[in-house]
Amino acid sequence: MQKLTADEAQERLTQLKGWTIDDGKLKKDFGFKGFTTAIEFMNRLVPVAEKLNHHPDWANSYNRVTVNLMSHDARGLTKTDFIFAQKADEVAAELQR
């Protein structure tokens, strides 16, 4: 995986809603109706992580899930981080309807 330059990462960030780059990581906090939906969000993303061979650093607190993405082997952000972020947004939108 090739690490994106800061400019490339900023360009890709403009295509995402609600994500930030914080301390070199792509980050977003998701809110759901309750605990079960938050866990369902994470469970739906497990196959995505496996398929991409890219596993997020995330945390759950009741109805909230904080997702931090960074490609450890590239020591920074790669296109895979942004692919996962887009998929996370799609899954969250489905569950928040």
MARRO-689963 format. One record per residue: z, x, y of N, C-alpha, C in turn. Coordinates in steps of 0.001 Angstrom, whole numbers, padded with zeros to 6 digits, always signed. Atoms other than C-alpha are relative to their C-alpha. Example, Ala and Ser with C-alpha at 12.3 -4.5 7.8 and 13.67 -1.06 7.14 Angstrom:
<nodes>
+---------+---------+---------+---------+---------+---------+---------+---------+---------+
:     npz :     npx :     npy :    capz :    capx :    capy :     cpz :     cpx :     cpy :
+---------+---------+---------+---------+---------+---------+---------+---------+---------+
: +000000 : +000890 : -001190 : +007800 : +012300 : -004500 : +000000 : +000900 : +001200 :
: -000060 : -000820 : -001190 : +007140 : +013670 : -001060 : +000730 : -000770 : +001090 :
+---------+---------+---------+---------+---------+---------+---------+---------+---------+
</nodes>
This chain:
<nodes>
+---------+---------+---------+---------+---------+---------+---------+---------+---------+
:     npz :     npx :     npy :    capz :    capx :    capy :     cpz :     cpx :     cpy :
+---------+---------+---------+---------+---------+---------+---------+---------+---------+
: +000000 : +000839 : -001186 : +000000 : +000000 : +000000 : +000000 : +000881 : +001247 :
: +000107 : -000748 : -001248 : -000948 : +001256 : +003418 : +000863 : -000650 : +001079 :
: -000847 : +000462 : -001091 : +001588 : +000943 : +006217 : -000867 : -000349 : +001202 :
: +000714 : +000412 : -001202 : +000291 : -000970 : +009234 : +000515 : +000781 : +001202 :
: -000461 : -000586 : -001257 : +000396 : +000632 : +012652 : +000783 : -001071 : +000762 :
: -000759 : +000959 : -000806 : +002663 : -000997 : +015237 : -000940 : -001029 : +000624 :
: +000966 : +000928 : -000602 : -000396 : -002511 : +016926 : -000555 : -000983 : -001033 :
: +000495 : +000882 : +001060 : -001745 : -003883 : +013638 : +001046 : -001033 : -000383 :
: -001080 : +000932 : +000346 : +001640 : -005422 : +012818 : +000168 : -001048 : +001096 :
: -000136 : +000952 : -001110 : +001878 : -007021 : +016277 : -001155 : -000999 : -000002 :
: +001164 : +000892 : +000069 : -001634 : -008441 : +015901 : +000191 : -001045 : -001090 :
: -000233 : +000941 : +001099 : -000772 : -010003 : +012538 : +001154 : -000953 : +000323 :
: -001149 : +000830 : -000365 : +002526 : -011298 : +013954 : -000435 : -001196 : +000847 :
: +000463 : +001106 : -000849 : +000598 : -013430 : +016463 : -000554 : -001157 : -000823 :
: +000544 : +001035 : +000871 : -000823 : -015370 : +013501 : +001098 : -000776 : -000741 :
: -001132 : +000662 : +000652 : +002656 : -016405 : +012302 : +000858 : -000696 : +001043 :
: -000855 : +000747 : -000919 : +005020 : -018922 : +013868 : +001476 : +000228 : -000361 :
: -001442 : -000122 : +000187 : +008705 : -018112 : +014288 : +000467 : +001306 : -000631 :
: -000350 : -001290 : +000590 : +008605 : -014647 : +012712 : +000170 : +001029 : +001110 :
: -000184 : -001113 : -000919 : +009844 : -011543 : +014504 : -000046 : +001303 : -000791 :
: -000160 : -001317 : +000609 : +009780 : -007857 : +013817 : +001289 : +000553 : +000558 :
: -001339 : -000446 : -000377 : +013364 : -006635 : +013865 : +000370 : +001202 : -000855 :
: -000378 : -001227 : +000706 : +014349 : -003095 : +012929 : -001030 : +000364 : -001075 :
: +001069 : -000363 : +000915 : +010974 : -002552 : +011268 : -000248 : -000987 : -001122 :
: +000166 : +001020 : +001040 : +011236 : -005707 : +009151 : -000535 : -001286 : +000616 :
: +000491 : +001315 : -000373 : +009408 : -009003 : +009364 : +001101 : -000987 : -000366 :
: -001187 : +000842 : +000236 : +012145 : -011627 : +009733 : -000213 : -001418 : +000503 :
: -000035 : +001397 : -000426 : +012533 : -015391 : +009871 : +001171 : -000696 : -000670 :
: -001058 : +000856 : +000523 : +015377 : -017854 : +009431 : -000588 : -001388 : -000209 :
: +000493 : +001331 : +000347 : +014472 : -021103 : +007674 : +001183 : -000945 : -000149 :
: -001022 : +001025 : +000162 : +016524 : -024298 : +007841 : -000554 : -001169 : -000798 :
: +000411 : +001102 : +000874 : +016398 : -027127 : +005298 : +001025 : -001121 : +000058 :
: -000883 : +001168 : -000024 : +017983 : -030539 : +004742 : +001333 : +000260 : -000692 :
: -001231 : -000277 : +000728 : +020546 : -029164 : +002322 : -000148 : +001217 : -000899 :
: -000056 : -001165 : +000882 : +021499 : -026502 : -000181 : -001090 : -000026 : -001062 :
: +000972 : +000102 : +001087 : +019253 : -027782 : -002970 : -001405 : +000333 : +000479 :
: +001330 : -000277 : -000534 : +016160 : -027645 : -000778 : -000149 : +001480 : +000353 :
: +000046 : -001430 : -000308 : +016999 : -024127 : +000402 : -000229 : +000817 : -001269 :
: +000171 : -000707 : +001269 : +017285 : -022984 : -003210 : -001388 : -000274 : -000579 :
: +001351 : +000314 : +000478 : +014050 : -024793 : -004111 : -001029 : +000863 : +000727 :
: +000881 : -000876 : -000785 : +012338 : -022848 : -001310 : -000055 : +001397 : -000628 :
: -000058 : -001337 : +000602 : +013489 : -019577 : -002830 : -000658 : -000006 : -001382 :
: +000567 : +000077 : +001355 : +012580 : -020667 : -006362 : -001528 : -000112 : +000018 :
: +001463 : +000129 : -000082 : +009057 : -021639 : -005300 : -000662 : +001317 : +000397 :
: +000573 : -001273 : -000426 : +008560 : -018196 : -003782 : +000134 : +001110 : -001044 :
: -000152 : -001021 : +001051 : +009658 : -016288 : -006898 : -001340 : +000328 : -000655 :
: +001291 : -000347 : +000608 : +006224 : -016596 : -008579 : -000935 : +000732 : +000976 :
: +000798 : -000687 : -001014 : +004575 : -015510 : -005314 : +000406 : +001468 : +000061 :
: -000508 : -001378 : -000043 : +006788 : -012426 : -005184 : -000446 : +000774 : -001232 :
: +000413 : -000661 : +001240 : +005995 : -011622 : -008806 : -001499 : +000310 : +000010 :
: +001448 : -000194 : -000031 : +002255 : -012091 : -008327 : -000386 : +001132 : +000954 :
: +000291 : -001042 : -000984 : +002231 : -009864 : -005243 : +000694 : +001319 : -000319 :
: -000867 : -001142 : +000280 : +004716 : -007444 : -006819 : +000669 : +000458 : +001289 :
: -000601 : -000241 : -001318 : +006509 : -007736 : -003511 : +001196 : -000927 : +000144 :
: -001210 : +000806 : +000077 : +010092 : -008917 : -003455 : +000770 : +000059 : +001312 :
: -000657 : +000047 : -001305 : +011818 : -010071 : -000277 : +001482 : +000343 : -000086 :
: -001449 : -000049 : -000183 : +015273 : -009240 : +000946 : +000323 : -001320 : +000680 :
: -000313 : +001290 : -000591 : +016710 : -012674 : +001535 : +001433 : -000388 : -000304 :
: -001371 : +000466 : +000164 : +020003 : -014462 : +001885 : +000037 : -001501 : +000226 :
: -000168 : +001444 : -000107 : +021064 : -018063 : +001458 : +001424 : -000299 : +000432 :
: -001304 : +000535 : -000400 : +023921 : -019797 : +003245 : -000186 : -001495 : +000201 :
: +000144 : +001451 : +000065 : +024087 : -023512 : +002417 : -001453 : -000426 : +000190 :
: +001360 : +000523 : -000182 : +020892 : -024944 : +003977 : -000923 : +000986 : +000725 :
: +000765 : -001011 : -000721 : +019613 : -021711 : +005531 : -000410 : +001135 : -000929 :
: +000482 : -001174 : +000722 : +017524 : -018893 : +004103 : -000562 : +000967 : +001034 :
: +000513 : -001052 : -000861 : +016975 : -015669 : +006008 : -000861 : +000918 : -000850 :
: +000947 : -000833 : +000741 : +013930 : -013710 : +004855 : -000303 : +001245 : +000829 :
: +000372 : -001283 : -000593 : +013408 : -010026 : +005647 : -001021 : +000650 : -000917 :
: +001079 : -000599 : +000779 : +010204 : -008361 : +004539 : -000318 : +001401 : +000507 :
: +000450 : -001348 : -000288 : +009276 : -004701 : +004403 : -000461 : +000604 : -001316 :
: +000492 : -000664 : +001205 : +007258 : -002683 : +001924 : +000717 : +001337 : -000135 :
: -000844 : -001190 : +000142 : +009778 : -000116 : +000742 : -000806 : +001241 : -000364 :
: +000777 : -001171 : +000410 : +007207 : +002129 : -000920 : -000876 : +000542 : +001131 :
: +000787 : -000450 : -001154 : +005168 : +002264 : +002330 : +000902 : +000371 : +001175 :
: -000987 : -000251 : -001061 : +008339 : +002583 : +004424 : -000374 : -000702 : +001308 :
: +000361 : +000782 : -001170 : +007155 : -000128 : +006755 : -000711 : -001277 : -000402 :
: +000687 : +001263 : +000228 : +005138 : -003288 : +007102 : -001426 : +000244 : -000497 :
: +001358 : -000051 : +000531 : +001947 : -003817 : +005110 : -000577 : -001415 : +000047 :
: +000610 : +001327 : -000003 : -000530 : -006667 : +004831 : +000685 : -000925 : -001001 :
: -000685 : +000824 : +001001 : +001407 : -007866 : +001777 : +001204 : -000720 : +000598 :
: -001126 : +000664 : -000668 : +004435 : -008611 : +003971 : -000480 : -001251 : +000728 :
: +000530 : +001121 : -000756 : +002290 : -010874 : +006113 : -000570 : -001081 : -000913 :
: +000464 : +000975 : +000991 : +000703 : -012545 : +003073 : +001196 : -000802 : -000518 :
: -001193 : +000686 : +000492 : +004180 : -013346 : +001728 : +000565 : -000912 : +001092 :
: -000528 : +000804 : -001106 : +005308 : -014586 : +005161 : -000793 : -001290 : +000161 :
: +000846 : +001188 : -000119 : +002354 : -016973 : +005362 : +000307 : -000985 : -001127 :
: -000310 : +000876 : +001135 : +003116 : -018325 : +001901 : +001382 : -000641 : +000179 :
: -001339 : +000551 : -000238 : +006796 : -018753 : +002825 : -000078 : -001150 : +001015 :
: +000166 : +001066 : -000981 : +005745 : -020801 : +005859 : -000617 : -001249 : -000642 :
: +000638 : +001133 : +000676 : +003508 : -022981 : +003664 : +000992 : -000752 : -000884 :
: -000997 : +000618 : +000884 : +006287 : -023627 : +001141 : +001048 : -000737 : +000840 :
: -001000 : +000637 : -000862 : +008807 : -024370 : +003906 : -000551 : -001287 : +000606 :
: +000594 : +001195 : -000590 : +006411 : -026840 : +005541 : -000062 : -001139 : -001027 :
: +000035 : +001029 : +001052 : +005979 : -028688 : +002231 : +001386 : -000613 : -000212 :
: -001358 : +000477 : +000286 : +009739 : -028955 : +001748 : +000650 : -000687 : +001211 :
: -000602 : +000572 : -001206 : +010488 : -029951 : +005341 : -000657 : -001310 : +000426 :
: +000677 : +001275 : -000328 : +008184 : -033004 : +005315 : +000899 : -001166 : -000227 :
+---------+---------+---------+---------+---------+---------+---------+---------+---------+
</nodes>
